């Protein structure tokens, strides 16, 4: 089972983009569970492992974070497969991350991250 948690700061302008792309990526995973959390202080960012807004945790792991990424309430940028940056992972990157999580249900370690 896929357990997804979307972490955002209040009124994050990139949350709707992530939600739309995630909906497209999840068509192959209709039983995924999605929780949304608004994070509004540094202590919660640390507790939840939020590396900027929006952050997507897949089975409790931010697979898009680099090992040196610090918890943050800042806006987050993602690089897609073409090298362009945006405020949410691409549908392709989300599909890859979801597929990896299904094939490898154990939480990934930083060195095992599939998307950087």
HUNOR-V785174 format. One record per helix or strand. SS is the DSSP state (hx for helix, st for strand). FROM is the first residue (numbers start at 0). TO is the last residue. If there is no record, write none. Layout:
BEGIN
ss=SS from=FROM to=TO
ss=SS from=FROM to=TO
END
This chain:
BEGIN
ss=st from=2 to=7
ss=hx from=14 to=27
ss=st from=32 to=37
ss=hx from=41 to=47
ss=st from=50 to=52
ss=st from=54 to=57
ss=st from=60 to=60
ss=st from=71 to=74
ss=st from=77 to=78
ss=st from=84 to=85
ss=hx from=90 to=102
ss=hx from=109 to=111
END
